[in-house]
Amino acid sequence: MQVTASTTFSDLLQEVERFWTPLPDKPEETAERILSALWSTACGAPVSADRALPASLPELDGESLGRLLGLIERKKAGVPLAHLTERQTFLGIDLLASREALIPRKETEILGRAALVKIGCMAKKRGPLLVVDVCTGSGNLASAYAYYEPQARVCASDLSPEAIELAKRNVEFLGLAKRVELRVGDLLEPFESPEFVGRCDLLSCNPPYISTAKVKQMHPEISQHEPQAAFNGGAFGVSILMKLVKNAPRFLRPGGWLGFEVGHGQGAGLARQLERNPAFAAVETYSDPGGEIRAILAKSRPVLP
Ligand SMILES: C[S@@+](CC[C@H](N)C(=O)[O-])C[C@H]1O[C@@H](n2cnc3c(N)ncnc32)[C@H](O)[C@@H]1O
């Protein structure tokens, strides 16, 4: 596009609107917020779509205008906004985002909020807590637990060393490194020790849960820029979830909670399965505004007196 010194927000907005298509799992990314976030980033003050407000944008000079046009071109070419700004907001916390791990999604806030309520109640009753988050990716859930509950010690893991590198940068960025420990490994394997077995107050997981066939059909902004390992849950999408449900009870203390995110159409079947599982005493489901179950919490059976 032709740009002059008088190029305004509304001119650039028209340009963004020409190529922008809404993505269902990134509802916060409107054309206006995308442009505002890129504008702030070009001025050296990167913000997420959630934080981007057209009303309070800094002045553009020649150099920052050049950077902004470059960022708009990269967005138009399909690069995710969070990779351009290197920021994503999750449960009100500003995190670093990069290609190394999944960009935290709004839908995962359903699990995060439900888990935080349990963590808050347990901390009030019992004091210091041990919380484990597996498949932690960028460390978004682990960071939120430690950020909002000062009595929580959080241990988190991921199979991907790259994701753990980003998670480490995030806990440093948030000043949480003393209470969030990060490990690389397969699901619960990094926690196979007396320190964790039978001792976790809350065990959370947002696993890959998309079937292999559907992963191939995902929007190119997702499939070409975010790690495949963050999505692929095997032939039926639930292989990692099934392994988690099988192994989690051994790690929970009596009365502790298992919480995990589920994909569209998976919730009712998984909740029924947990209700039949003698290791769990109570099962709670949490739905999105459309009524779709997106998170399940199950309470480990307390030891009978
Ligand atoms: C859907 S992403 C979730 C990331 C993050 N918790 C979030 O909410 O944005 C799933 C994560 O699980 C990790 N993963 C996949 N298979 C795993 C396994 N067997 N053990 C541990 N982590 C695994 C992936 O590397 C990815 O970071």
PDBQT file of the ligand as one rigid body, heavy atoms in Angstrom, charges set to zero:
ROOT
HETATM    1  C1  LIG A 401      -2.380 -28.145  23.796  1.00  0.00    +0.000 C 
HETATM    2  S1  LIG A 401      -0.710 -27.791  24.227  1.00  0.00    +0.000 S 
HETATM    3  C2  LIG A 401      -0.997 -26.972  25.773  1.00  0.00    +0.000 C 
HETATM    4  C3  LIG A 401       0.085 -26.028  26.192  1.00  0.00    +0.000 C 
HETATM    5  C4  LIG A 401      -0.294 -25.163  27.406  1.00  0.00    +0.000 C 
HETATM    6  N1  LIG A 401      -0.612 -25.952  28.578  1.00  0.00    +0.000 N 
HETATM    7  C5  LIG A 401      -1.466 -24.255  27.094  1.00  0.00    +0.000 C 
HETATM    8  O1  LIG A 401      -2.505 -24.358  27.753  1.00  0.00    +0.000 OA
HETATM    9  O2  LIG A 401      -1.355 -23.414  26.185  1.00  0.00    +0.000 OA
HETATM   10  C6  LIG A 401      -0.152 -29.382  24.671  1.00  0.00    +0.000 C 
HETATM   11  C7  LIG A 401       1.308 -29.485  25.148  1.00  0.00    +0.000 C 
HETATM   12  O3  LIG A 401       1.564 -30.864  25.471  1.00  0.00    +0.000 OA
HETATM   13  C8  LIG A 401       2.885 -31.200  25.120  1.00  0.00    +0.000 C 
HETATM   14  N2  LIG A 401       2.928 -32.663  25.005  1.00  0.00    +0.000 N 
HETATM   15  C9  LIG A 401       2.512 -33.444  23.990  1.00  0.00    +0.000 A 
HETATM   16  N3  LIG A 401       2.665 -34.740  24.310  1.00  0.00    +0.000 NA
HETATM   17  C10 LIG A 401       3.171 -34.776  25.562  1.00  0.00    +0.000 A 
HETATM   18  C11 LIG A 401       3.546 -35.822  26.446  1.00  0.00    +0.000 A 
HETATM   19  N4  LIG A 401       3.413 -37.108  26.094  1.00  0.00    +0.000 N 
HETATM   20  N5  LIG A 401       4.046 -35.512  27.650  1.00  0.00    +0.000 NA
HETATM   21  C12 LIG A 401       4.197 -34.198  28.013  1.00  0.00    +0.000 A 
HETATM   22  N6  LIG A 401       3.860 -33.163  27.217  1.00  0.00    +0.000 NA
HETATM   23  C13 LIG A 401       3.353 -33.449  26.012  1.00  0.00    +0.000 A 
HETATM   24  C14 LIG A 401       3.146 -30.423  23.851  1.00  0.00    +0.000 C 
HETATM   25  O4  LIG A 401       4.524 -30.237  23.657  1.00  0.00    +0.000 OA
HETATM   26  C15 LIG A 401       2.375 -29.114  24.147  1.00  0.00    +0.000 C 
HETATM   27  O5  LIG A 401       3.244 -28.169  24.737  1.00  0.00    +0.000 OA
ENDROOT
TORSDOF 0
